Each structure stands twice: as C-alpha cells, then as structure tokens.
Amino acid sequence: MRKNNIQSVVFVALFAALTVIGTMIKIPLPTGAFVHLGNAVLLLSVLFLGYFKGSLAGGIGFAIFDIMNGYVTEAPYFVIESFVVGAAAYGCFLLFKKQPTEIWQILVIASGTGVAKLIMTQIKNTIMQLLLGMDFAPAVTAAATRLPATIINVCLTGLLVSFLYFPLKKALERTVK
C-alpha cells in the first residue's frame, strides 16, 4: 500500500471517529430530537477530504453512532444523507474553486449544505409520517414540526465551521506534506 492510500484511510477513519464523538455531544430538545456537532464534522470532512472520502467518513461516523445508541434502523438513511448533504457541500465548495479565503465563503458553503440537510430531514420525516398512515398534507405538517432541531444544528454547523476551517486548514497543511 502506498503512503497516500494509508494516509487516506487514516483521515477517513479520523473524521469518522470525530463524527461519532461530535454526534455524542448532544443537547436534547423537548421534541425528542437533539442538537449535536456531528454535522459540523461532516462538513469539515468534505472540505478537507473531498466529496467521496468526506461523505464516507461522515456516513460511517453517523452509522456507528446510530448503532451504538439504539437507532440501528436509521443508520442506512444517515449514510445516504451524508452523501447527499456532502454533494451539496462539495458543490458549494466548488463555487470558490475549492479555495475559500474568507469566512463569508465558508458561511455560503455551510448555508448550501444546511439547505440540503433541511430538505433531506423534511423528506425523511414526511415519509415516516406517511408510513404511519397519515395523509400527505398532515404528514408534511407533522414532519415540519421536527425541523427546529435541524435548523439549530444547521446554524451551529455554520458557526463552528466558520471558526474552525481556516485554523484547521493551516494545521493540516503544516502536518500533511
């Protein structure tokens, strides 16, 4: 195995572990959902590792968290969501030619990522309500009542990534040559 391949595996594993840890740092909300730092780690992993490796790291991390915390049935969904949200993040990252230089650019990337996360959450929650037997319109409304936690997560992700991206990028550039 070449050094580059070993380094890639190590970074995917590192960001997967950080995603698990970030998701475990949670603040419960009255709706039963919780606010966590895992989405910020997913966005950072896509920015530093690229679309596929970053999304894979986030998906593995979310799946491990779900399996360890009694959400086994949701693990496959969050792997898929990591790739969809990761695609949105990477698409926004490409707007700046993969070289954002200002905090506002990171916030634009985080906003695009957040919109994808909100859409995926709304679709998932609507489907869950439909499977429980609701008609479409009430299912959409019921699903929307669960969005506040996601909105908080999206805002927290934007804030954290805007503060962490540039120092981490500088540290990684010094470390990885």
N, C-alpha and C positions, 0 to 999 in steps of 0.2 A: 504494500500500500504506500502510495506517495504521501509526503508530508501534507500537501494541500488537502487530500482526502481525509486524512486523520484530523486535520485542523477543522474541516467542515463538520465532521461527525461530532467533534468535541463542542463546537459552537452550537450546533443544533441541540445537543444534549444539555448544554449550559442554559440556553434560552428556554428549553422545555422545563427544566428544573426551576428556573426563575418564574416561569408562568404558573407552575404549581404553587410555589411559595407566594407569589403575588395574589393568586386567587384565594389562598388560605387567609390572607389578611383581609378580613371582611367585616363590614358593618351591616348588621341585619336591619331590614326595614319592616314596617308593620304589614306590608303586603305579602311577606314570606320570602321575598327576594332579598338580595343583599348587594351592597356596593363593594367592589374589590379592585385590586390593582392589576389583575391578570391581563386586561385589555391593553393597558399601557405597555406591558412586557411584549405582548403580541405585536403591537405597532413598532416598538423598538427592534424586535427581531426581524421584521420585514425590512425596516430601514437599513439595518446593518448586515443582514444575511441575504437579502434579496427575496423575491416573491416566494419561490418554492420552498427553500430551506427555512425561511422565516415563518411561513404559514404552517409548515410541517412541525416546526418547534412549538408554535402556539397550540396547534391541534393536539399534539402529543401531550403537552402540559395540561390542557383543559381536560383531555380524556383521562389522564392519570388522576387529576383532582376529582373528577366525577366518579370514577371507580372507587377511590378511597373514601368518598363521602356519601355514598348511598344514592348517587344519581346515575347509575350504570346505564339506564335506558336512554339518558340524554347524551352520553359520550359520543356516539356516532354523529349526532347533529352538530355538536360543537367542533368536531374535526372538519366537517363540511363548512360550517360557518367561518372557521379560521381561514379557509382558502378563499371564500367569497369576500370576507372583510379584508383579508390580505391582498386580494386583487384590487380592491378599491384603494387601499393604502398605497400599493405599488403604482397604480395608475396616477394617483395624485403626486407621488414621488417623482414620476417621470415628467410631470409638468415643469419641474425645476431641474431637469436633466440629471437627476439623482445627486444633485449637489446643492441642497438648500443652504443658504448662507445667513438667513435672518430668522428670527423667532416667528415672525408673521407667516413665513412659508411653512414652518412646522405646524402652526395652527391651521393653515389651509389644508395640509395633508391630514391632520387629525380630524378636521371637520368633515372632509370627504369620507374618511374612514368611519366616523361616527354616524353619518347618514346611512351608510351600508349596514352598520350594526343595528340601527333603529329599524330599518326595513326588514332585515332578517329576523329580528325579535318579534316584530308585528306579524310577519308571515307565520312563524313558528307558533306563536300564541293563538293566532286565529285558527290554524289547523288543529291545534289541541282542543279548542272550544268546539269546533265542528265535529271532531271525533267523539266528544262528549254528548253530541246530539243537538247542539244549538243550531238555529238557523243562521244564515250568513251575516246579516246585519247585526244581530245581537252578539255574534261571535267576534266580529271586528271591534265592536264597542267594548266588550269584556276584555279582549286582548289589549286594547289601548289603555285600560286601567292599570296594566302591569308595566307600562312604559316609563313611569317616573324613575325607577331604579336604573333603567338603561340610560336615560337622559343624564342622570347623575354620574354614572360610570363613564359616559362619553365625555362629559365636561372634565371630570377628574383625569381621564386619559390625556386630553388635550393639554391640561395644565402641567401634569407630570412630564410628559414627553417634551414639551416646550422648554422645560427647565433642565431635563436630563440629556437630551440629544447631543448638544454641542460638547459638553464635558466628556461624555462617554465616547463620542466620535474621536476626540483628541486623544483620549486614553488608549482606545483601540488602535489608532494609527501609530502610537509610540510602541505598543506592545506587539502588534502583528506586522511583521515586515516581509 
